Amino acid sequence: MTAPFLPVMLGSDDNAYGVARSFHEGYGVSTVLATKAVLLPTAHSRIVEPHLIPGLDDDAVFPEAMAALGRELAPRAGRLLLLASNERYAALCIRHREALEPWFGMAFPGPDLTGRLLDKVAFADLCAEHGVPHPRTWVVQRGADPATALPSSYPVVVKPADSAAWFATDFPGKEKVYTVTDAEQFVRVVQSVAASDYPGALVVQEFVPGGTETMYVLNAYVDRRGEVRMAQPGRIVLAEPDPELLGNYCAVLPEEHEDLVRTCTALLTATGYHGYANIDVKVDPRTGTPQVLEVNVRQGRSSFYVTASGRNLMEPIVTDLVPGAPAPERGDVREVLWHSVPTGFVERYVADPVLRERAARAVAQKRTLNTLDYRADRSWRRRLAVLRLKRAQARRFERHASPVG
């Protein structure tokens, strides 16, 4: 029988597994993975169907390969839903929308808006245009003398203007984001990036005070009519300590925050956004104002906290793009600790005492959930793959993080 819809996910990381688990929990369907290789988060899984496509993230390969996959899968479902696990795949979908749309239903913003969101300089201008609070931002062009671009005060945050190009670049000392504390470090960072093959500019932002305890993430979905169908904030409890993975969250508590939701959804609706958005926000402790740091044009790596809290993450795209599709049962938002690290890490590494106590209470009351520990998807090979992943993460914390106390 032909199914009402079939999910197709680009990539095979933990983001991909969270999406697949949400579809499986809510609708009982497996997810097709279009990927270059099967990574540990989706290895030996019964809820995914890998299709290996060499060079899939290459513009010369992507449109024809995906059209061929669409033709192959089309007889199996009334609608193929295409999602992306990272910014690179999202950008490919947006650039090649015309080749994909005969086969796939997609929910991504248009190319012009995507360009403004992913370019950090243009993003700062976009926030200013719509009155959305955002850290003060300026740019250092590639090849510029860093001594002539020194900030007037420190600390500052230095990050790439072009996220997709940065994702494809590798060089010694590369970090996802740099927190720079003095002029000597600033010059060193700019020079090391200039010596790499990263072709873009660097963005310099004022540093909003506070650590992880001031950080939030919001996953939202805006439908074709411009209606916000989902906007769930999460309080960051623990983040990856590895400099190359900064901004990836390891523990999140779903939490209501009206000002944050109002700020983020105002930006999405004012710009005509469509699809999933993963928004990083820092609440300025001096004013209590949510400062929007970044918008990713896809669901986030930690976004399974939404499903964990009682609202299935994939419900909005199904009800938006699949006519007559039933919605899974929706419960009230509940406080559950979503985590990708052992729960013991909360006690060991969470510095803020209030967050540590809230998280520890959730652990004691067994209100916790790890995306990869899915009861419906267990086998000895699957358990070994997940165990390898957890051990690698534990080693990163031991190498890069200091225990509390």
Secondary structure, 3 states (H helix, E strand, C coil): CCECCEEEEECCCHHHHHHHHHHHHHHCCCEEEEECCCCHHHCCCCCEEEEECCCCCCCCCHHHHHHHHHHHHHHHECCEEEEECCHHHHHHHHHCHHHHCCCCEECCCCHHHHHHHHEHHHHHHHHHHCCCCCCCEEEECCCCCHHHCCCCCCCEEEEECEHHHHHCCCCCCCCCCEEECCHHHHHHHHHHHHCCCCCCCEEEEECCCCCHHHEEEEEEEECCCCCEEEEEEEEEEEECCCHHHCCCEEEEEECCCHHHHHHHHHHHHHCCCCEEEEEEEEECCCCCCEEEEEEECCCCCCCHHHHHCCCCCCHHHHHHHCCCCCCCCCCCCCCCEEECCCCHHHHHHCCCHHHHHHHHHHHHCCCEECCCCCCCCCCHHHHHHHHHHHHHHHHHHHHHCCCCC
